[in-house]
């Protein structure tokens, strides 16, 4: 089992603090965006009965989220404290599943975590092809996170929200924070705001393709945001071999 921590996060700051939590400048989270009407694969992560992060069902027994969502004050969160709510766009509804003890798997050096759970009655997201994302492409981010910035713990959305973003070339100055040289920590996609950006609680949420017939394809996992106009996400296509090996597909 491989684990990874990060100090540049956007889990709910009052609940998790790994190193220094970045407090972004004011702007309107999913800050902006709209209420989702379709996302059968969307998963809400809860810790100690408190909404925490967002995730995605990528198989009947596998959930994909951000690695940093599984740490608190630098320590691994025990599996017994974690549950996932699946099968509903309202986080107060749906079915609760818990991690299979000891099954979590940190994906390489990326800020991604695979979690095995008992079989879920949901339609999972599909994994992408290799090199499936290009600069200029419009993608769609989903999450139950903050819709404000003054105190993100007070404005977690009960209903799933979504926002369109544009994939930016990594050499743009605004992308320096999100795409370090070589994509060394897995945050190899830089996303620019179109209709909204992620906020606290959207960590680990899916970034989906938007082309014809592609709305169920997950292309990235959200893991950072300036709460203003730019976000970072791990490129799923770069870790496909490891994901397939772990989940047995």
Buried (B, 14 or more C-beta within 10 A) or exposed (E): EEEBBBEBBBBBBEBBBBEEBBEBEEBEBBBBBEEBEEBBBBBBBBBEEEBBBBBBBBBBBBBBBBBBBBBBEEEEBEBEBBBBBBBBBEBEEBEEBBBEEEBBBBBBBBBBBBBBBEEBEBEBBBBBEEEBBEBEBBBBBBBBBBBBBEEBBEBBBEBBBBBBBBBBEBEBEEBEBBBBEEBEBBBBBBBBBBBBBBBBBBBBBBBBBBEEEBBBBBBBBBBBBBBBBBBBBBBBBBBBEBBEEBBEE
